[in-house]
Amino acid sequence: MSRQVQIGILGAARIAPLALIKPAKHNDEVVVVVVAAVAARDASRARAFAAAHRIARVHDNYDALIADPDLDAVYNPLPISLHGRWTRAALAAGKHVLCEKPFTANAAEAREIAELAAQSNRVVMEALHYPYHPLALSPAGAAR
């Protein structure tokens, strides 16, 4: 039985289709990933992004996306200076977070986010794709 994971995107970033949307559509693993919502600083840009990528819901702002009770996780491709702020907010709302690199601005913030993730029993993962690419797999099929 597959489990569906619904993800919301913070911002209409150019990296989102390549890093999340397209891979989610072609995922044949046990977990079905659905990019279900988007929010952007400019609502019209969010609506256009949602239409272009067949994303069902558009939220008026980042807070509303994070508060969406149907979302399991948040993808954070915002500028680095905003990674910590919105990752903290997502964790506080009970969401898992996939954050573009670097996931924080400095080591102290990284320690803080790691502690918050552990306390909330949520995953915060930096969007490093190469460890999961077939070329990086060992002959036995396990990630290095």
Secondary structure, 3 states (H helix, E strand, C coil): CCEEEEEEEECCCCHHHHHHHHHHHCCCCCEEEEEEEEECCCHHHHHHHHHHHCCCEEECCHHHHHHCCCCCEEEECCCHHHHHHHHHHHHHCCCEEEECCCCCCCHHHHHHHHHHHHHHCCCEEECCCHHHCHHHECCCCCEC
